[in-house]
Amino acid sequence: MPGIDACLEEAMSLPGARGAAIVDWTSGLALGTAGQSPNGDHEATAAETAELARAAAEYTAFAPEPAKPPKPSEPSEASKPSAQGDDEGDEGEGGKGPPVQDLIVTTRTGYHILTFVETTFDSSVFLHLWLDRDTGNLALARLRLGRLAERLVLG
């Protein structure tokens, strides 16, 4: 299980990787960085990407609240007729883990992938990879970042 430095090193080994960071999205601080920063300042980039992560995690359009269990006197949601079907989303985990899995922002020259890290404590950490659009592989990077996020050890 990699720590912060090993995680960033592995992220930077991806084809087209230009920069990587592990960021706390509540404070906007970078816990670690590697490679280049899109604006030349890793701390400013961390603060800016943290704002984006917070917005995605806090707005219910992106991270709906999990369904609350019915009161004993109320019929369960499963027994109520539904006019629109049962496509409410897969938020039935009771709110554990990050509210959003990942975010992808596409620019003219690159991709920014923010992958949220799930931990045993109330995590507010994500991996940020800046990927060159011409030489990077977005699908591969997204999958590898997801695996890195699962194995990352913070501490």
C-alpha positions in Angstrom: 0.0 0.0 0.0 1.7 3.2 -1.2 2.1 6.3 0.9 1.8 9.8 -0.5 5.2 9.9 -2.2 4.9 6.5 -3.8 1.4 7.3 -4.9 2.5 10.5 -6.6 5.4 8.7 -8.2 3.1 6.0 -9.6 0.6 8.6 -10.9 3.5 10.4 -12.7 4.5 7.2 -14.4 1.2 7.3 -16.4 1.6 8.2 -20.1 1.1 11.9 -20.5 1.2 12.8 -16.8 2.3 16.4 -16.4 1.6 16.9 -12.7 0.0 15.2 -9.7 -1.1 16.2 -6.2 -2.9 14.8 -3.2 -5.1 17.6 -1.8 -7.3 18.0 1.2 -10.5 19.5 -0.2 -11.7 21.1 3.0 -8.6 23.2 3.6 -7.3 23.4 0.0 -3.8 22.3 1.0 -1.6 20.0 -1.0 -0.4 17.1 1.1 2.1 16.2 -1.6 2.9 17.2 -5.2 4.9 16.0 -8.2 5.7 17.2 -11.6 4.5 20.5 -13.0 1.5 22.7 -12.0 -0.8 24.1 -14.7 -0.4 27.6 -13.3 3.2 27.2 -12.0 2.1 27.2 -8.3 1.2 23.8 -6.8 -0.4 25.5 -3.7 -2.6 27.8 -5.8 -3.6 24.8 -8.0 -4.5 22.8 -4.9 -6.7 25.6 -3.6 -8.5 26.0 -6.9 -9.1 22.3 -7.4 -10.3 22.0 -3.8 -13.0 24.5 -4.6 -14.2 22.4 -7.5 -14.1 19.2 -5.4 -16.1 20.9 -2.6 -18.7 22.1 -5.0 -19.2 18.6 -6.5 -19.3 17.0 -3.1 -21.7 19.5 -1.5 -24.2 20.2 -4.3 -27.0 17.6 -4.3 -27.2 17.6 -8.1 -23.8 15.7 -8.0 -24.0 14.1 -4.5 -27.6 13.5 -3.5 -28.4 12.7 0.1 -28.8 9.0 0.8 -32.3 7.8 1.3 -33.4 7.9 5.0 -35.1 4.9 6.5 -38.8 5.3 6.8 -40.4 5.9 10.2 -42.0 2.7 11.7 -45.6 4.1 11.0 -44.8 4.9 7.3 -44.8 2.3 4.5 -41.4 1.6 3.1 -40.3 3.3 -0.1 -40.2 -0.1 -1.8 -43.9 -0.7 -1.1 -45.0 2.8 -2.3 -46.0 3.1 -5.9 -43.6 5.1 -8.0 -44.6 7.2 -11.0 -41.1 7.5 -12.3 -39.6 4.1 -11.5 -36.7 3.3 -9.2 -33.9 5.2 -10.9 -33.0 7.4 -7.8 -29.3 6.4 -8.0 -27.0 4.2 -6.0 -26.7 6.2 -2.8 -27.9 3.3 -0.6 -24.6 3.0 1.3 -25.8 5.1 4.1 -23.5 8.0 3.4 -20.2 6.2 3.9 -17.2 7.1 1.7 -16.8 10.2 -0.5 -20.0 11.5 -2.0 -18.4 11.7 -5.5 -16.1 9.1 -7.1 -14.2 11.4 -9.5 -14.3 14.5 -11.6 -12.9 15.0 -15.1 -12.3 18.5 -16.5 -11.3 18.7 -20.2 -9.3 21.7 -21.5 -8.0 22.4 -24.9 -4.6 20.9 -24.0 -5.2 18.5 -21.2 -7.3 16.7 -18.7 -7.7 17.2 -15.0 -8.8 14.1 -13.1 -9.8 14.4 -9.5 -10.3 11.0 -7.8 -11.7 11.1 -4.3 -10.0 8.8 -1.7 -12.1 6.7 0.7 -10.6 6.1 4.1 -11.7 4.7 7.4 -12.0 8.2 8.9 -14.0 11.1 7.5 -11.8 11.7 4.5 -11.7 14.9 2.5 -8.7 14.0 0.3 -8.5 13.5 -3.5 -5.8 12.7 -6.1 -5.4 15.3 -8.8 -3.7 14.3 -12.1 -3.0 16.8 -14.8 -2.7 14.8 -18.0 -1.5 16.0 -21.5 -4.3 15.7 -24.0 -2.1 14.6 -26.9 0.0 11.9 -25.1 -2.2 10.9 -22.2 -4.8 8.1 -22.1 -7.8 9.4 -20.1 -9.5 6.0 -19.6 -6.3 4.3 -18.4 -5.4 7.2 -16.1 -8.9 7.2 -14.6 -8.8 3.5 -13.9 -5.2 3.6 -12.4 -6.0 6.6 -10.2 -9.1 4.8 -8.9 -6.8 1.8 -7.9 -4.3 4.2 -6.4 -7.0 5.9 -4.4 -8.1 2.5 -3.0 -4.6 1.5 -1.9 -3.3 4.9 -0.7 -2.3 5.0 2.9 -2.5 8.3 4.7 -0.9 8.7 8.0 
